Amino acid sequence: MAHHEDPAMPQQHRTTTVEQGRFCVARCSCGWRGPARRARSLARSDAEGHAAGGA
């Protein structure tokens, strides 16, 4: 039996930050990826904005 998401339930976004050399990138379980940032705080802000529905 295939698993289907309930359309009434919105997908929960789980964000993380990943370091790539001198840069930090925000990523989400939905496949979204933020821009590379030198400041971790900016990458975290990108992730928070995405999870809140801003992207």
TORZADO-779884 format. One line per field, with one value per residue: residue in three letters; x, y, z of N, C-alpha, C in turn; residue number from 1. Coordinates in nm, 3 decimals. Atoms other than C-alpha are relative to their C-alpha. Last residue first. Layout:
N
code c(ALA ...)
npx c(X ...)
npy c(Y ...)
npz c(Z ...)
capx c(X ...)
capy c(Y ...)
capz c(Z ...)
cpx c(X ...)
cpy c(Y ...)
cpz c(Z ...)
pos c(NUM ...)
END
This chain:
55
code c(ALA GLY GLY ALA ALA HIS GLY GLU ALA ASP SER ARG ALA LEU SER ARG ALA ARG ARG ALA PRO GLY ARG TRP GLY CYS SER CYS ARG ALA VAL CYS PHE ARG GLY GLN GLU VAL THR THR THR ARG HIS GLN GLN PRO MET ALA PRO ASP GLU HIS HIS ALA MET)
npx c(-0.061 -0.044 0.084 0.117 0.089 0.060 0.094 0.117 0.075 0.062 0.113 0.109 0.053 0.082 0.124 0.097 0.042 -0.121 -0.028 -0.120 -0.128 -0.026 -0.138 -0.041 -0.086 0.084 0.044 0.127 0.072 0.120 0.120 0.103 0.139 0.016 -0.119 -0.068 -0.120 -0.111 -0.105 -0.133 -0.116 -0.108 -0.133 -0.085 -0.129 -0.112 -0.115 0.043 -0.006 0.133 0.020 0.036 0.028 -0.080 0.084)
npy c(0.041 -0.114 -0.015 -0.081 0.082 0.103 -0.065 -0.039 0.122 0.050 -0.090 0.038 0.127 -0.031 -0.064 0.104 -0.008 0.010 -0.118 0.019 -0.041 -0.143 -0.030 -0.140 -0.014 -0.007 0.135 0.042 0.100 0.052 0.005 0.075 -0.043 -0.124 -0.084 0.040 -0.076 0.087 -0.075 0.017 -0.068 0.023 -0.030 -0.063 0.066 -0.060 -0.025 -0.095 -0.137 -0.056 -0.103 -0.129 -0.104 -0.122 -0.118)
npz c(0.126 0.079 0.118 -0.035 -0.083 0.083 0.092 -0.078 -0.034 0.124 0.028 -0.093 0.050 0.118 -0.046 -0.038 -0.141 -0.082 -0.082 -0.083 0.058 -0.002 -0.040 0.012 0.116 0.120 0.036 -0.057 0.080 -0.065 0.083 -0.070 0.010 -0.077 0.003 0.123 0.034 0.038 0.068 -0.059 0.058 -0.095 0.052 -0.101 -0.019 0.072 -0.088 -0.104 0.052 -0.010 -0.101 0.058 -0.098 0.012 0.000)
capx c(0.968 0.823 0.621 0.752 0.986 1.137 1.193 1.350 1.583 1.694 1.752 1.966 2.174 2.213 2.328 2.580 2.755 2.942 2.618 2.537 2.182 1.894 1.795 1.440 1.404 1.104 1.330 1.488 1.837 2.024 2.375 2.690 3.003 3.375 3.394 3.043 2.875 2.522 2.230 1.914 1.544 1.252 0.942 0.619 0.396 0.047 -0.221 -0.551 -0.389 -0.325 0.005 -0.005 0.170 0.146 0.000)
capy c(3.100 3.307 3.021 3.026 2.737 2.944 3.248 3.034 2.869 3.204 3.335 3.029 3.097 3.459 3.353 3.112 3.406 3.335 3.257 3.017 3.077 2.873 2.522 2.386 2.009 1.962 1.843 2.188 2.322 2.632 2.677 2.784 2.900 2.883 2.519 2.388 2.399 2.265 2.434 2.245 2.288 2.058 2.183 2.015 1.947 2.090 1.847 1.878 1.720 1.402 1.264 0.939 0.619 0.337 0.000)
capz c(0.030 0.314 0.457 0.814 0.729 0.447 0.666 0.939 0.687 0.542 0.896 0.973 0.659 0.769 1.116 0.965 0.799 0.475 0.296 0.014 -0.111 0.025 -0.074 -0.099 -0.136 0.093 0.378 0.383 0.330 0.452 0.314 0.499 0.319 0.387 0.278 0.247 0.587 0.605 0.779 0.860 0.794 0.858 0.681 0.781 0.482 0.528 0.646 0.457 0.150 0.355 0.236 0.045 0.147 -0.104 0.000)
cpx c(-0.079 0.062 0.041 -0.091 -0.127 -0.101 -0.070 -0.106 -0.127 -0.088 -0.072 -0.122 -0.115 -0.061 -0.091 -0.133 -0.105 -0.034 0.132 0.029 0.116 0.133 0.020 0.144 0.049 0.082 -0.086 -0.035 -0.125 -0.068 -0.115 -0.128 -0.092 -0.144 -0.019 0.120 0.064 0.118 0.117 0.095 0.126 0.127 0.102 0.139 0.081 0.129 0.113 0.114 -0.043 0.006 -0.142 -0.021 -0.027 -0.043 0.089)
cpy c(-0.111 -0.037 0.115 0.024 0.075 -0.082 -0.101 0.065 0.034 -0.120 -0.041 0.088 -0.047 -0.127 0.035 0.062 -0.107 0.002 -0.020 0.131 -0.026 0.034 0.150 0.014 0.143 0.014 -0.001 -0.140 -0.042 -0.096 -0.055 0.010 -0.092 0.049 0.121 0.092 -0.059 0.088 -0.095 0.096 -0.029 0.055 -0.019 0.018 0.076 -0.076 0.062 0.033 0.104 0.144 0.052 0.101 0.131 0.101 0.125)
cpz c(-0.064 -0.133 -0.089 -0.120 0.039 0.079 -0.089 -0.088 0.078 0.030 -0.129 -0.022 0.090 -0.059 -0.117 0.041 0.028 0.148 0.074 0.072 0.097 -0.064 -0.009 0.047 -0.023 -0.127 -0.125 -0.048 0.074 -0.096 0.083 -0.084 0.079 0.004 0.089 -0.017 -0.124 -0.038 -0.021 -0.070 0.079 -0.062 0.111 -0.058 0.104 0.031 -0.081 0.095 0.103 -0.049 -0.006 0.111 -0.073 0.105 0.000)
pos c(55 54 53 52 51 50 49 48 47 46 45 44 43 42 41 40 39 38 37 36 35 34 33 32 31 30 29 28 27 26 25 24 23 22 21 20 19 18 17 16 15 14 13 12 11 10 9 8 7 6 5 4 3 2 1)
END
